[in-house]
């Protein structure tokens, strides 16, 4: 997968609170518009999810897929696609959390998606940007709300 898209937002909470919301996958349907179901399939010894199944309905993009996660405390979480049922061929992403030292956290979301149907790179990156910006806004609202 060649190019990735990324965006950043500042959230009025410490990294631990932000990461707690990110790690609470079963609650995603309550606050994300596109995730209809999220189920932790396996967990690591630290209690955080290792594999999570998602049922996604983001309008034009509908799929059921499983992601594998790796965690670095409250600083970083990375994921990659294990399997998908319909249109996704690959997905790699991450949330990188920076403690600003004033009770706020800068969150950078990076995402690269590859789909089974042919799609121009420019259109794919625009779709990734919409997904990222929406996810960051929803995350900020959930953490601060």
Short mmCIF file of the C-alpha atoms (twelve columns), coordinates in Angstrom:
data_MODEL
# 
_entry.id   MODEL 
# 
loop_
_atom_site.group_PDB 
_atom_site.id 
_atom_site.type_symbol 
_atom_site.label_atom_id 
_atom_site.label_alt_id 
_atom_site.label_comp_id 
_atom_site.label_asym_id 
_atom_site.label_seq_id 
_atom_site.Cartn_x 
_atom_site.Cartn_y 
_atom_site.Cartn_z 
_atom_site.pdbx_PDB_model_num 
ATOM 1   C CA . UNK A 1   0.000   0.000   0.000  1 
ATOM 2   C CA . UNK A 2   1.641   3.172   -1.146 1 
ATOM 3   C CA . UNK A 3   0.234   6.408   0.202  1 
ATOM 4   C CA . UNK A 4   -1.550  7.115   3.426  1 
ATOM 5   C CA . UNK A 5   -3.695  10.003  4.504  1 
ATOM 6   C CA . UNK A 6   -3.448  11.695  7.884  1 
ATOM 7   C CA . UNK A 7   -5.068  14.427  9.923  1 
ATOM 8   C CA . UNK A 8   -4.691  15.849  13.430 1 
ATOM 9   C CA . UNK A 9   -7.018  17.226  16.106 1 
ATOM 10  C CA . UNK A 10  -6.535  18.501  19.671 1 
ATOM 11  C CA . UNK A 11  -8.785  17.001  22.349 1 
ATOM 12  C CA . UNK A 12  -9.376  18.594  25.742 1 
ATOM 13  C CA . UNK A 13  -8.406  15.497  27.778 1 
ATOM 14  C CA . UNK A 14  -5.233  13.626  28.767 1 
ATOM 15  C CA . UNK A 15  -3.976  10.779  26.525 1 
ATOM 16  C CA . UNK A 16  -5.214  8.078   28.923 1 
ATOM 17  C CA . UNK A 17  -8.824  9.287   28.601 1 
ATOM 18  C CA . UNK A 18  -8.561  9.518   24.810 1 
ATOM 19  C CA . UNK A 19  -7.049  6.024   24.560 1 
ATOM 20  C CA . UNK A 20  -9.760  4.605   26.857 1 
ATOM 21  C CA . UNK A 21  -12.407 5.784   24.354 1 
ATOM 22  C CA . UNK A 22  -10.399 4.444   21.379 1 
ATOM 23  C CA . UNK A 23  -9.976  1.056   23.118 1 
ATOM 24  C CA . UNK A 24  -13.694 0.693   23.995 1 
ATOM 25  C CA . UNK A 25  -14.642 -0.930  20.694 1 
ATOM 26  C CA . UNK A 26  -18.028 -2.273  21.794 1 
ATOM 27  C CA . UNK A 27  -19.184 1.339   22.361 1 
ATOM 28  C CA . UNK A 28  -18.295 2.449   18.794 1 
ATOM 29  C CA . UNK A 29  -21.879 1.995   17.465 1 
ATOM 30  C CA . UNK A 30  -23.028 4.527   20.117 1 
ATOM 31  C CA . UNK A 31  -20.831 7.366   18.846 1 
ATOM 32  C CA . UNK A 32  -19.528 6.595   15.355 1 
ATOM 33  C CA . UNK A 33  -21.899 7.055   12.469 1 
ATOM 34  C CA . UNK A 34  -20.530 4.258   10.296 1 
ATOM 35  C CA . UNK A 35  -19.804 1.378   12.708 1 
ATOM 36  C CA . UNK A 36  -22.973 -0.686  13.160 1 
ATOM 37  C CA . UNK A 37  -21.300 -3.430  15.226 1 
ATOM 38  C CA . UNK A 38  -17.894 -3.963  16.842 1 
ATOM 39  C CA . UNK A 39  -16.937 -7.149  18.644 1 
ATOM 40  C CA . UNK A 40  -13.608 -7.921  20.327 1 
ATOM 41  C CA . UNK A 41  -12.612 -11.393 19.100 1 
ATOM 42  C CA . UNK A 42  -9.380  -11.707 21.132 1 
ATOM 43  C CA . UNK A 43  -7.450  -9.675  23.691 1 
ATOM 44  C CA . UNK A 44  -3.800  -9.272  24.682 1 
ATOM 45  C CA . UNK A 45  -2.428  -9.996  28.155 1 
ATOM 46  C CA . UNK A 46  -2.731  -6.243  28.918 1 
ATOM 47  C CA . UNK A 47  -6.508  -6.480  28.439 1 
ATOM 48  C CA . UNK A 48  -6.591  -4.475  25.223 1 
ATOM 49  C CA . UNK A 49  -8.105  -5.861  22.043 1 
ATOM 50  C CA . UNK A 50  -5.897  -7.877  19.721 1 
ATOM 51  C CA . UNK A 51  -8.519  -8.617  17.039 1 
ATOM 52  C CA . UNK A 52  -11.818 -6.806  16.479 1 
ATOM 53  C CA . UNK A 53  -14.647 -7.561  14.045 1 
ATOM 54  C CA . UNK A 54  -16.512 -4.596  12.544 1 
ATOM 55  C CA . UNK A 55  -19.701 -4.212  10.546 1 
ATOM 56  C CA . UNK A 56  -19.318 -0.936  8.668  1 
ATOM 57  C CA . UNK A 57  -21.940 0.984   6.727  1 
ATOM 58  C CA . UNK A 58  -20.492 4.276   5.520  1 
ATOM 59  C CA . UNK A 59  -22.949 4.828   2.676  1 
ATOM 60  C CA . UNK A 60  -20.995 3.885   -0.430 1 
ATOM 61  C CA . UNK A 61  -18.656 1.644   1.582  1 
ATOM 62  C CA . UNK A 62  -20.230 -1.338  3.308  1 
ATOM 63  C CA . UNK A 63  -18.130 -4.215  4.613  1 
ATOM 64  C CA . UNK A 64  -17.599 -6.643  7.459  1 
ATOM 65  C CA . UNK A 65  -13.965 -7.028  8.443  1 
ATOM 66  C CA . UNK A 66  -11.519 -7.940  11.199 1 
ATOM 67  C CA . UNK A 67  -8.592  -5.769  12.263 1 
ATOM 68  C CA . UNK A 68  -5.491  -6.764  14.270 1 
ATOM 69  C CA . UNK A 69  -4.240  -4.200  16.821 1 
ATOM 70  C CA . UNK A 70  -0.914  -3.408  18.475 1 
ATOM 71  C CA . UNK A 71  -0.727  -0.985  21.402 1 
ATOM 72  C CA . UNK A 72  2.031   1.160   22.902 1 
ATOM 73  C CA . UNK A 73  0.546   2.285   26.229 1 
ATOM 74  C CA . UNK A 74  -1.484  5.486   25.873 1 
ATOM 75  C CA . UNK A 75  0.776   6.816   23.102 1 
ATOM 76  C CA . UNK A 76  -0.093  4.750   20.032 1 
ATOM 77  C CA . UNK A 77  -2.361  2.106   18.555 1 
ATOM 78  C CA . UNK A 78  -1.843  0.593   15.105 1 
ATOM 79  C CA . UNK A 79  -4.062  -1.750  13.134 1 
ATOM 80  C CA . UNK A 80  -4.065  -3.791  9.949  1 
ATOM 81  C CA . UNK A 81  -6.658  -5.782  8.069  1 
ATOM 82  C CA . UNK A 82  -6.870  -9.510  8.856  1 
ATOM 83  C CA . UNK A 83  -9.811  -10.275 6.566  1 
ATOM 84  C CA . UNK A 84  -12.734 -8.562  4.870  1 
ATOM 85  C CA . UNK A 85  -15.900 -9.973  3.344  1 
ATOM 86  C CA . UNK A 86  -16.670 -7.524  0.558  1 
ATOM 87  C CA . UNK A 87  -14.666 -4.612  -0.797 1 
ATOM 88  C CA . UNK A 88  -11.585 -4.025  1.353  1 
ATOM 89  C CA . UNK A 89  -8.319  -5.537  0.249  1 
ATOM 90  C CA . UNK A 90  -6.014  -3.865  2.785  1 
ATOM 91  C CA . UNK A 91  -6.225  -1.347  5.616  1 
ATOM 92  C CA . UNK A 92  -3.448  0.021   7.780  1 
ATOM 93  C CA . UNK A 93  -4.011  2.780   10.284 1 
ATOM 94  C CA . UNK A 94  -2.952  4.322   13.555 1 
ATOM 95  C CA . UNK A 95  -3.837  6.800   16.245 1 
ATOM 96  C CA . UNK A 96  -0.766  8.611   17.598 1 
ATOM 97  C CA . UNK A 97  -1.345  10.529  20.844 1 
ATOM 98  C CA . UNK A 98  0.865   13.403  22.015 1 
ATOM 99  C CA . UNK A 99  0.465   14.776  25.545 1 
ATOM 100 C CA . UNK A 100 0.567   18.574  25.245 1 
ATOM 101 C CA . UNK A 101 1.322   18.935  28.964 1 
ATOM 102 C CA . UNK A 102 -1.692  21.173  29.581 1 
ATOM 103 C CA . UNK A 103 -4.417  18.558  29.915 1 
ATOM 104 C CA . UNK A 104 -4.929  18.326  26.150 1 
ATOM 105 C CA . UNK A 105 -3.872  15.661  23.682 1 
ATOM 106 C CA . UNK A 106 -2.969  16.035  20.014 1 
ATOM 107 C CA . UNK A 107 -4.302  13.012  18.122 1 
ATOM 108 C CA . UNK A 108 -2.943  12.115  14.682 1 
ATOM 109 C CA . UNK A 109 -4.947  9.586   12.677 1 
ATOM 110 C CA . UNK A 110 -3.165  7.889   9.766  1 
ATOM 111 C CA . UNK A 111 -5.004  5.645   7.310  1 
ATOM 112 C CA . UNK A 112 -4.302  3.755   4.109  1 
ATOM 113 C CA . UNK A 113 -7.069  1.678   2.531  1 
ATOM 114 C CA . UNK A 114 -7.007  -0.484  -0.574 1 
ATOM 115 C CA . UNK A 115 -10.225 -1.789  -2.108 1 
ATOM 116 C CA . UNK A 116 -10.932 -4.642  -4.497 1 
ATOM 117 C CA . UNK A 117 -12.620 -2.374  -7.042 1 
ATOM 118 C CA . UNK A 118 -10.435 -0.103  -9.175 1 
ATOM 119 C CA . UNK A 119 -10.343 3.442   -7.819 1 
ATOM 120 C CA . UNK A 120 -8.267  6.452   -8.767 1 
ATOM 121 C CA . UNK A 121 -5.666  7.339   -6.136 1 
ATOM 122 C CA . UNK A 122 -6.985  10.873  -5.844 1 
ATOM 123 C CA . UNK A 123 -10.543 9.646   -5.147 1 
ATOM 124 C CA . UNK A 124 -9.280  7.045   -2.666 1 
ATOM 125 C CA . UNK A 125 -7.277  9.667   -0.722 1 
ATOM 126 C CA . UNK A 126 -10.299 11.991  -0.644 1 
ATOM 127 C CA . UNK A 127 -12.417 9.155   0.770  1 
ATOM 128 C CA . UNK A 128 -9.708  8.416   3.368  1 
ATOM 129 C CA . UNK A 129 -9.620  12.118  4.323  1 
ATOM 130 C CA . UNK A 130 -13.406 12.171  4.870  1 
ATOM 131 C CA . UNK A 131 -13.196 8.984   6.989  1 
ATOM 132 C CA . UNK A 132 -10.325 10.406  9.087  1 
ATOM 133 C CA . UNK A 133 -11.824 13.855  9.622  1 
ATOM 134 C CA . UNK A 134 -15.192 12.363  10.590 1 
ATOM 135 C CA . UNK A 135 -13.553 9.864   12.965 1 
ATOM 136 C CA . UNK A 136 -11.485 12.571  14.675 1 
ATOM 137 C CA . UNK A 137 -14.502 14.854  15.134 1 
ATOM 138 C CA . UNK A 138 -16.577 11.972  16.538 1 
ATOM 139 C CA . UNK A 139 -13.705 10.966  18.856 1 
ATOM 140 C CA . UNK A 140 -13.303 14.556  20.134 1 
ATOM 141 C CA . UNK A 141 -17.056 14.832  20.776 1 
ATOM 142 C CA . UNK A 142 -17.154 11.484  22.619 1 
ATOM 143 C CA . UNK A 143 -14.109 12.206  24.821 1 
ATOM 144 C CA . UNK A 144 -15.073 15.807  25.651 1 
ATOM 145 C CA . UNK A 145 -18.790 15.074  25.998 1 
# 
